[in-house]
Amino acid sequence: IGTEEIFDKFNYLAKAEGCDVIIIDPIQAGVNSSDNAAIISFMDTLLKFAKETNTCIIAISHMKKPSEDNPHAVSEYQLLGSSSINQIAFNTILISRDKMNSDPIKKSATKLQLVKCRRTGNTGEAGWLRYDHQTTMLHPTVNPYLEPTVGSVQEQERQPTQRDIVIDF
């Protein structure tokens, strides 16, 4: 599928179906080349489309393999493809998981980092999510790498509150 056909489908979704959120996963699927100029062109067209149709575009980009020592030590400079993906984006949220950890709590935890937010300029750690294998849902949780043990008073006191899990983008 070519870039023009992708944007034809996006236009149909936004204008004919009234979709106000479109997800492209991964963004590299929309570009027929790993050439930097092709990625920049695609991102520019994506930005213009979002502005013209008032549509939220969530563009998923995979990252280069993180360090085995700390799989959560990731940055926007590790996005696959061009740096224009981050430069053109309004917000960049990095999601990392230690999927090889032997501890099932840590293995099921996902770290969120807000590394770019044009509206507020806020950046930093944006929280943690826990994957529930029984319900297949994500739930807000605390950093599993901190010391308190599960069920301890410290753990109960550290349960996220509504204020902890709301992120103002």
Disulfide bonds with the S-S distance in Angstrom:
none
